[in-house]
């Protein structure tokens, strides 16, 4: 059953781009005509960050699947294309279209007070998913569901401490190349904090450079390629998502630098999407820290609670783990839903 579910979900991911285009065509930003409403359905407006990574596409597919008409929802989807101003416009359009709920996957933590006040004034509950927001009045949103990104970073650091201790290098210098995600995103802030805290408590650890990979493979590849051309040695790449790790690996291959389980450079990656887990199983990525994107059913459950007059929790953290080659198998990877 789990294999069948995984195959169905992967098919959804493949169709996700098409569904996004269809949703945008029907309900795109700037549309003046409000779609005809089916009063039997719960109308939900969802503003998504974009489609910059495998994780994001899996997250979108999960939302589209859970908030479907067959489940009693009418989903109005908007792809913000990684621009916060697009999300402001989308939320105002959702208000104009008189949605029952707004779901927001915020690009950055700050800047939401005014537009969410407009939603509150309109009586529309707002559910935040994935990244968190920093607002002066926490009543501007009803609930948040997502990952504990600081715990993810700390999990990666504990693994790194154990790995270098096994190698007898605990007190030796460690040169770390840090590839960061989008500035201001909760995942970037918290995963960076975990690394910074570790560097402060390990005198021999040094961050030799911080590269702004923006969670994309192409950007990370260009930045890592240019960094490696300087000839500065590194021992670890701390990459804040899998797609940036893919870009870094391509740059390492071109530079002829070995990496992974038997290489000169250890790679720490976050998200644990299927392609990254395959590389981890092969020993090319040392550790994949899980960041679960399947928030659709959780959001649907929160809305169901609100519809029933219940008060859902303000914060809901998902359970996550990490993977290294020693605990992975092809069967385990195949059974996963993303």
TORBAKE-721178 format. One record per residue (C-alpha): residue in one letter; x, y, z. Coordinates in steps of 0.05 Angstrom, whole numbers, plus 5000, padded with zeros to 4 digits. Layout:
N
AXYZ ...
END
This chain:
338
X500050005000 X505650485017 X508950364950 X502550494914 X501551134953 X508551344937 X507551224863 X501051624864 X504352194899 X510252204851 X505352234793 X502252834827 X509053164831 X510153054756 X503353374742 X504453924792 X507354424742 X501454334696 X496554414754 X500155054775 X499255354706 X491955154704 X490755464773 X494356104752 X490356144688 X483856084727 X485656504787 X491956884771 X494157524805 X490958134775 X484557784754 X478658254761 X473057744753 X471557344816 X470456614798 X463456324807 X463156004875 X460755314893 X457655434962 X458554704981 X466154764979 X470855105028 X474555634988 X482055675004 X487056154975 X494155894977 X500256344964 X506355914950 X513556164950 X514955894881 X517655264848 X525055354861 X526554664888 X524453934890 X522054054962 X517654634941 X514454234884 X512953654932 X509954154981 X505554444926 X503253754903 X501453574975 X497254204982 X493654104916 X492153374933 X489553515003 X485454134986 X481853824927 X474553854908 X473653124925 X475753304996 X470853885000 X475454464981 X476054964925 X483455154920 X485655824890 X493055744880 X498156294868 X505556204852 X509256814879 X515656654839 X519856824900 X517457544904 X514257784968 X510458344932 X506957794891 X504657484956 X501858144981 X497858204916 X495557484920 X492957564991 X489158194972 X486157824913 X484057254959 X480557765004 X477058054943 X474857354922 X471957244992 X475756615008 X474156245073 X481556135090 X488256405068 X494355945070 X501056285064 X507955985053 X511856635067 X518056805028 X521057195087 X519257275160 X518058025162 X513458515126 X506758175137 X503258625188 X499259065141 X496658555092 X494958045146 X491258595183 X487058685120 X485457935122 X483657975195 X479158575183 X475658165129 X474557595179 X478957095141 X483256625183 X490456565159 X494555915165 X502055965157 X505855375129 X513355215124 X516955855142 X514756275200 X512957015204 X514857575251 X508858025266 X507358505322 X500458195334 X500357435333 X492857435326 X493957625253 X494756885238 X490956295266 X496055725262 X502855535236 X505154845214 X512254665192 X519154445212 X523654605270 X529354865227 X533955005286 X533154285309 X534854065238 X541254465239 X543154215308 X541953505284 X546853615227 X552053915274 X551553325322 X552752855264 X558853265242 X561753255311 X561052495313 X563952405244 X570252805256 X571152485324 X571151805291 X576452055243 X580652305302 X579953025278 X575753315334 X581153815355 X583853955286 X581954545241 X575554465201 X574254915141 X566854975124 X563755255061 X556755495078 X551455525022 X545555925048 X538255945025 X534056565013 X535657135061 X530357235114 X527056545106 X526156165171 X529955565145 X535856005126 X535856385193 X535355765237 X540055305198 X545055865196 X544355975271 X545855245285 X552255295246 X554355955277 X553055685347 X557455085331 X563155505303 X563155925367 X563855305410 X569154955367 X575455395364 X578255005305 X572055085261 X572055635209 X566855855158 X571356025099 X565656325058 X558156415057 X554956354989 X547856594974 X545056004936 X537656214942 X535555484947 X536855354873 X541554874839 X543755354784 X545655914832 X549455454879 X553255134821 X555655814796 X557756054865 X561255414885 X564755364818 X567456074826 X569455954898 X573255314881 X577155684826 X580456074882 X583955444905 X582055534978 X581454845011 X575154625046 X573354025090 X565754095094 X560054375053 X554054575095 X548554655044 X541754905067 X537854495016 X538653904970 X538254284905 X544054724925 X547854084943 X546553824872 X549654464845 X555654414892 X556753694871 X556953884798 X562154424814 X566353934854 X566153434797 X568553954748 X574154164795 X576353444805 X575353474881 X573052834916 X567252864964 X562452445004 X563751835046 X570651685018 X572452374993 X576152995017 X569953415027 X564053215071 X557153445046 X551553615095 X544953715060 X537853895082 X530953675058 X532152935042 X528452904975 X528952254937 X534652454890 X538852694949 X537552044986 X539951654926 X546452044926 X546951925001 X546051174991 X551651204939 X556151554990 X556352214951 X552652605005 X554652455076 X548152635111 X541152855090 X537253205145 X529853115133 X525153705122 X518153425110 X514253795056 X507653415062 X503653965097 X497353895056 X493753395101 X495853795163 X492954435134 X486554075115 X486053805186 X486954505215 X481454775171 X476854205191 X478054365264 X476355095252 X470054905213 X467954495273 X468855085320 X475154805352 X481355195369 X487454875335 X494454935364 X498155575347 X504455205327 X505054495299 X511954205288 X512653585243 X516852985263 X523352915224 X529752515224 X536252465184 X539351965137 X546351715123 X548551155077 X548750655134 X541250695147 X538850765075 X536550245025 X533550274956 X527049994983 X526650535037 X527851084985 X522750794937 X517450774992 X518251505010 X513151994983 X517952544961 
END
